[in-house]
Amino acid sequence: MTSLRVMTFNVRGSQHPDSPNAWKQRAALNVEVVRRYAPDLIGLQEFQEGNLATYDSELPGYRHVLGPPYENREPYAHNAVYWNPGRLELRESGGFWLSETPRERSRSWKSSHVRSATWARFRLLPEGTDLLHLNTHLDHLSGRARVEGSRLIARTLEELGGRSLPMLLTGDFNCDPGSRTYRIYEDAGFADAHRVAGNPPATTFHRFRGAEFKSKVPGRETRLDWVLLRGGGERSWTVLSCTTVRDSDPPRYPSDHYPVLARLSLEA
C-alpha cells in the first residue's frame, strides 16, 4: 500500500505587518514545517509574492500552479497548489472565481473579498491513477458567499470529473464543521479526513496565539481548514491519519492557522 500525504495550509500572506510574526521573521519556521512533514500535495491559501519567493528558494523540489489571483486589490493572493513531481504528474490545471461570473475576476453574494479556486488534475505515480485536487479560500464575512461559492465548487467538480475521478478538496473554509457550507460538501459525497480519522474537535485558526487562543463564541471549534475527499471510478480513499500540525517557536508561529496533514491511500 502506497500512501499520499496531503496538506492544507493557510500561510498568511507575506505582506501583513505581523511582528513578531511578519513573514521575514517566520518564513524559516514555515518552510521547516513543510520540510519536516514532506507532503506530496499541498493546498496553500493567502499565498503572496513574498511567500512564493521563499518557497522557490527553499523548496525547489516542488512544482506548483498559482491559480487565479484573489483579494480586492494588490498585492493579490493565490490558492496555490504545490506537489512532489516524484509522486504526482500534472495532467492539466485551471481555476475560477467564486462569483456569478466565475470566468471574470469578480465577487458576488455580498462577499467582502474577491475569492477564487484552483484545480489540478494529476496522475498518481507509480500507480498511474488520475485524481483531481481543488484548493480554495472562502469568504470570512458573508455566509451566503460561502454557501453559493461552495455550490459553485461542487458543480464545477462534477463538470471536471464527476464520479469518474477520485477527488481531494483543501482550503480555508472560514466556517466550522456542521455549518450549512460544510453540509453542501457532505451532500456532494465528500468526507472529512479529520472526522474519518476519528479525531476529536480541534482548532486550526489561532491568530498567532497558539494554545492561548480562545474563541469568542463558547464551544466553537474554529476548525476552518479541511481536507475533504471523495472516491471515484473504481477507486476509494482510505484515511490512514489526519493531524493538526502545531509546530511552533513562540512567540513565532508558522502561520496564524495550523496546517492539517492527512495521510491517505487510494485503493481499488
N, C-alpha and C positions, 0 to 999 in steps of 0.2 A: 504494500500500500504506500503510495506517494502522497505526502501532504503538501498543501499550498498555504502559505502564510499571508494573510490579508489584513492590512491595517487601514483604519480611517483616522485622520489626524488633522484637526484644525490647528494650523501652526501659528496663528495670529500674525497678521501682515507686518512686514518689516518696517513700514512707515510709521507705526504707532510709537509715540514717545513714552514708553512704559517703564522708565528707570525705577528700580534696578533690573527690569525685565525688558528693556529695549532689545531689539534683535541682536545688535552687536554684542550685548552682554550675555545673551543666552543662546546664540547660534551654535556654539560648540556643544552645548548640552543637548540641544535639539537634534543635531546631527548624530551625536553619540547614541541617542535612543534608537534611531533608525539603524545604525550600525550594529548595535547590541542585539536587536531583535530580528534583524535581517528579513524584513517582509519581502515576499516575492512580488506583491502587488500593493500599491498604496493609493488611496484616495485622499488628496490634500485639499483643504479649504483655506481661503484667505491668502492664497499663495501670490505674493507680490514680487516685484523685480529684485529686491534685496534678498528675499528667500531663494529665488531662482539662482542668483549669482553664487550664493553659498553652496547650494546643492550641486550646481555644476562643478564647483571646485572640489568639494569634499566627498561627493558621492558619484564619481564619474562612471561607476559600473552600471548605473541605472539608465534607462531610456525614459522619455516622457512625452506626453502631449499636454498642452496647457488648456485647450478648450476656449470657449467664448469668454471674453472679459466681462466682469460684473462690477458692481458698485455704481454710484451715481455720477462720479467724476474721477478724474485721475488723482492719485495713482490707482489704477484698476487692480482687481484681484482675479484669480483664476481658480477653478476647481480642477487642479492638475491631477493627472494620473501618471504614476511612476511604476515601472516594472523592471524585473530582472530578466534580461534577454536570454539568459541561460534556462529559464523556466517557461517563459511566455514569448510567443512570436506575434507581433501586431499584424492583424489582417486588415483592419480599417478602423477609422475613428471619426468622430464628429461631435456636435453639440448644438444646443439651442437655448434660447432664453425662456424663463418661466413667465410667460405672459400670454395674452390673447393673440399676439403676433410673434410667435416663437422664432421666426427666421430673422427678425429685426431686433436690434438691441433696444429693449423696451421693458416696461413694467406695467402690471395690471393688478386689479383686485386690492387696491389700497396698499400695495407693497411699499414699505418705506425705502427699499433699495432695489435697484436692478439686480436680478438674480439669474443664474444660469445653471446648466447641467452639462457635463462632459461624458461621452461614452466611448468605449473602445471594445472592439471585438478581437479576441486573442485565440491562438492555438496553444493549448497546454502541451508543454514538452516534457518527456518524450512521447507521451501517450497519443498526441495528435487530436485530442478532443477540443472542439471550439467552445468558447464561453463568451458571455457578454458582461461587461462591467460598466456601471453608470455611477458617477460621483456628483454630488450636488451640495448646495448650501441654501436652506430655506430661509425665508424672511423671519426676523426676530420679533416683529411687532404685529403684523397682520395675520391673524388666524385664518382669514379667508384666503390670503395669498398662499399660505402653507397647504391648505386643502386643495385649492384649484391647481397650484403648482404640482402637487403630488398626483392629482388626477391626470394632468398632462404627462407627467413622467410615466405613469402606468400605461397610458395609451401609446406613448412613443415606444416603450419597451415591447409592447405587443407588435407594433409595426416593424421593429428592428429584428425580432426573432421569435416572438410569441412563446409558445410552449416547446418549440423545437430546439431551443438553446438553454443550457444552464446559465443562470444569471446571478450576478452579485451587485448589490446596491450599497454604496457607502455614502456617508455625509454627516454634516451637522444639520439636524432636522429642526433645531430650535424649539422642540416640544418634547414632552415626556412620553414614554410608553403608555399605552392605554388611551391616548388622545384621539381625537377624530382623524387627525392626519395619520397616525400610526395604524388605525383600523383600515384606512384605504389600502395600505400595503398588505395587511393581513388578508383583506378581501381579494387582493390580486394574487394571493398564493405565496407571499413571501413569509419566511420565518426569520425570527430574530436570533442571531447566533448567541447572544448573551443569555437569553432565556432557554434556548435549546440546550446550552451547556449546563443548565441547572444553577446558574449564578443567582445570588440574592440581589435585591435592588442596589443600585450603585449611583455614584455621581461622576460625571465626566467633565462638567464645567465648574471651575473653581476660582476664577478671577485672580489668578496668581497668588492664591492664599492656601492652596493645598488642603490639608486636613482641617484647617481652621475655618474653611468656608462653610457657611450655613445658609440654606435657602431662606428667603424672607417668607415663604409660604410653608408653614409647618407640614412635614410629611412629604414634601415634594421631592421626587427622586433626582431631578436635574441630570438625568442620563440623556443628553441631547445627541450623542454621537453613536450611530448604529452601524452594524454590519448585517445586512439583510441578504437572504439567499433563497433561490428557488431552483429546483431541478428542471430539466428539460430534455426532450428526446428520450433516450434510454438511460440517462444519467441522473443521479441524485446526489445531493451534498450530505456528507456526514460531518458533524461538528465535533472535532476532537478536543478543542478547548477554546475558550474565549476569555481574554484577560484585559482588564483595565490597567494600563501601564502607568504607574505612579512614580517613576524615577524622577528625582529632583535633587537640587542642592540649595535649599532655602537660604536666602530669600529668592534665589533664582529657580525658575521652572522652565522646562522646555517650551511650554505654551500656557495660555490660560485655560486650555482644555487638556485633559488627559487623552492620549491616543488609546485606541482599542485595537487589540490584535486577536484575530481569530485564526486558529489552525484548522484547516478543512481538508477533506478528501472528497474526490469526485469519483463516484463508483457506478458501475452498471447495476 
